[in-house]
Amino acid sequence: MCGIFGCILKDGDAAPVIHAALKRLEYRGYDSVGEATIHNGKLFIKKDQGKIDEVHKTRNLDDLPGNIGIGHTRWATHGAPLEVNAHPHIDCSGQIAVIHNGIIENFTQLKQELENRGHIFKSKTDTEVIAHLIERAFETNPSLSLADAVLETVRRLEGSYAIAVISTREPDKIVCARHESPLVVGVNDKAVYFASDIPAFLPLTNKAVMVEDGELVVLSQEGYGIKKIADSKVVTREPKVIAWAPEMAVKQGYPHFMIKEIHEQPDTLRNTLRLQEHYLDLMATFLDRAREVFLVACGTSYHACLASSYMFSKLAFLSTYPVIASEFVEQHGKSVNIDSTILTVSQSGETADTLAAVNAARQRAATVLGLTNVIGSTLTRVSRVYVGQQSGPEIGVAATKTFTSQLSVLAQLALRLAKKRGKVSQDEMDFIEEKLKQLPDTVDTIIRTQEEKVKQIAKKYKDAKVFFFLGRGISTATAYEGRLKLMEIAYVPAIAFPAGESKHGPISLVEPGFPVVFICAKDDTHKTLIGNIMEMKARGASIIAVIEDGDEEIKELADDYVEVPKDIPEILSPVPYVTPLQLLAYYMAIERGYNPDMPRNLAKSVTVK
Ligand code: F6R
């Protein structure tokens, strides 16, 4: 996720306006920043790694000349956060500058094709191919307009993009295009703007035109023109007045970042399907070779590890050891060795306990693999191979969208390993891959259809003194995560166990009205889980069940239930089954009068070095 902005002013310099707008977009990305303007037929660019204020201090982002320009604040997906990888990117002739938010899936093939034709690439980004493709379009047909060259280019792109292009060939225009990444145009009588989000231009205008997927927009002093990318058909769309206060706008109308990020999950899950397969394959090779595999992380990321231990076992027949990072050195520090592989999961890539475990493992020559949301974090620097989970910055302290992204990436890794090992049939593999592709829509359905129900459940149980969360098999990880969310956001003491373990002690806590949340995925554990529900019910517990749509057997037993769509493969089930639990934690916090974005005693690690 990155922030993009640009403008054409009737009067004055664009650069300070772009700088101020990028500051308002910093929540979308903050590892590098860049601007490009055009003045007297010349292109001017400033960019560097670092936060906007840091870069401004050394580079002065405000003194680029010209009334037209584009700017970008980056959250790295391809290529480390270095100056050379910061946007804008230019073509070989230095006449075309491009900024981009999204992921170009076929960039390796396109890059190869362009390199074969003599184009020289400077960065490791997927974006740079766009600048060279536009240049190539002009090489083939010099009389093309900038809009048509961009049109030809985007028709070749696979993946997601919101791009903006300026060129000295037509120095008075900005051409933008969108597919599966946000893009919005703002207008007033002094200027025309575009941005990835309305907050970028809200202090300048509240008149916005939403650009839809598959559309190209040409901005000029006269305003904006939209056409369809597929058939060049002109689209007419009037601006709408946006009634948001600036503070609401940053949260896109949501009252808190946590609920915004829960709702973002269909999009972030879509992004996890655009991984660089090469790195997943490489990781699968390391896992395949390893004598022993530790899955090491803290908190929510540890729960992703726990879930993935079931994925690796069930799909790839690989036994792994999930370990809480702060225990790793005590538990395995002496035995870990050159034949060990440590798969480390950390949203921030900077968690001290996780890095301490990694250091201990590296000292003993073990192989470290990393899964993180922050490219450029310490974890990416110390890992033999790393994969970015591509969830964009998570501002809410409670991990939500990053958890489901981690699960999706780990499931893809397990599938690759299974393929390599020949452990699953083609049919099963195809089924899981198909369901993986549908996960974004599955989560979207859950949010749309179950959120209101969860709100009511939160109202009913808001005064509960303690909660139980129980699941079996892979749903144990889901139960642990549901419990952590409720505790950290709503301050309700909560206990989670594999359901089978609950009768070995914890059940003695249960008395009439005691709320017990059961994660009832329809897998091999379902029957036994019903037995566990009966045990709790017999002691007067109030049963709150997360069930598969139409699971009548459990509906009969439950006091309250929420439903998840049918036919979810076992290894993917934590993603949809955790979504109602995230909502439950959020609404419990609201009911109890707490701010879910500011849990006491916790702060997020967002260091980007
Ligand atoms: C829970 C939460 C924490 C983190 C943990 C690990 O909502 O945010 O439990 O999951 O601190 O952080 P990372 O993944 O950055 O290593």
Boltz pocket constraint, residues with backbone or C-beta under 6 A from the ligand:
constraints:
  - pocket:
      binder: B
      contacts: [[A, 298], [A, 299], [A, 300], [A, 301], [A, 302], [A, 345], [A, 346], [A, 347], [A, 348], [A, 349], [A, 350], [A, 351], [A, 354], [A, 397], [A, 398], [A, 399], [A, 400], [A, 484], [A, 488], [A, 605]]
      max_distance: 6.0
